[in-house]
Amino acid sequence: MTTGTSRPPIDTGRPHPARVYDFLLGGKDNYPVDQAVAEHLPAEARAGAFQQRAFMHRATAWLAGEGVDQFLDIGTGIPTAPNLHQIAQGIVPSARVVYCDNDPIVLRHAEALLISSPEGATDYVHADVREPGTIIEAAHEVLDFGRPVALSLLGLLHFLPDAEDPYGIVRTLTATLAPGSYVALSQGASDVNPEGGEQGTEEYGKGGIQLALRTRAEFGRFFEGLGLVEPGLVTAPEWFRSAPAPKPEFSGMYVGVARVR
Ligand SMILES: C[S@@+](CC[C@H](N)C(=O)[O-])C[C@H]1O[C@@H](n2cnc3c(N)ncnc32)[C@H](O)[C@@H]1O
């Protein structure tokens, strides 16, 4: 099932975050306008995309291993196997997953996200995170919010400038989660490589996309009132639960997972 599916048109005249990210990951669902942005991003952007995706894999596997069997993933991106449900259902076959994105191209490819394990369920909601109430209402079809849910917003928060109240949006979403739920977040850093950050902000800006990179402290504010789990708020390649990070790798992407108390 997909919710909110009026099949809006694909705009190839301006870049879209999902398609720029797809290009960085080596995907084929992008257009010259997206490639033009990606090719002018700082050198670490490509590695950052892979690090971000790998963090999603590890965090999801850990959460499923903890017994979480319900997932709400907002800002899903163009399907790139393995997708979140494939990781979660590989560990908990009955896992139920709701995906959400606001990009028409992700909606076009949503079918790949709907091939669930027979024991589990997946759904796709075409909606904007700035309307958290709409997302939660639609997600109720598949998820039981009376039980723990793992909410993920990965690679999305830096597309929400402060004027759009990202902190309030995260608070609204987490307020609907039962104790024992988890929140996994990631965010492009402004204070790891400030020069590269400025270059990235400028390149996205030329394409009409406002990038809101944040400092570690600013990212930390998203977790207020939640219990950060080990290893805390770190860069993506440093987030490992059962083993130490293989070797220190440069990354401009902050990540964290927290428990709802
Ligand atoms: C960089 S991609 C990250 C994809 C995936 N979460 C991952 O970690 O691999 C960011 C995604 O957020 C989506 N996005 C950006 N702004 C959004 C908004 N306001 N509401 C919903 N999705 C949004 C984009 O369309 C894109 O698919």
The ligand as an ORCA input file, in Angstrom:
! r2SCAN-3c Opt
* xyz 0 1
  C      20.378     12.419      1.547
  S      18.875     11.570      1.287
  C      19.001     10.345      2.569
  C      18.384      9.008      2.210
  C      18.398      7.938      3.272
  N      17.731      8.378      4.493
  C      19.772      7.456      3.619
  O      20.231      7.754      4.711
  O      20.409      6.774      2.835
  C      17.702     12.709      1.998
  C      16.249     12.394      1.673
  O      15.411     13.292      2.421
  C      14.327     13.660      1.594
  N      13.772     14.939      2.064
  C      14.349     16.167      1.997
  N      13.526     17.092      2.518
  C      12.406     16.424      2.917
  C      11.191     16.839      3.527
  N      10.964     18.125      3.824
  N      10.259     15.892      3.820
  C      10.470     14.585      3.512
  N      11.605     14.141      2.927
  C      12.561     15.059      2.624
  C      14.910     13.772      0.205
  O      13.925     13.686     -0.801
  C      15.888     12.602      0.209
  O      15.284     11.438     -0.293
*
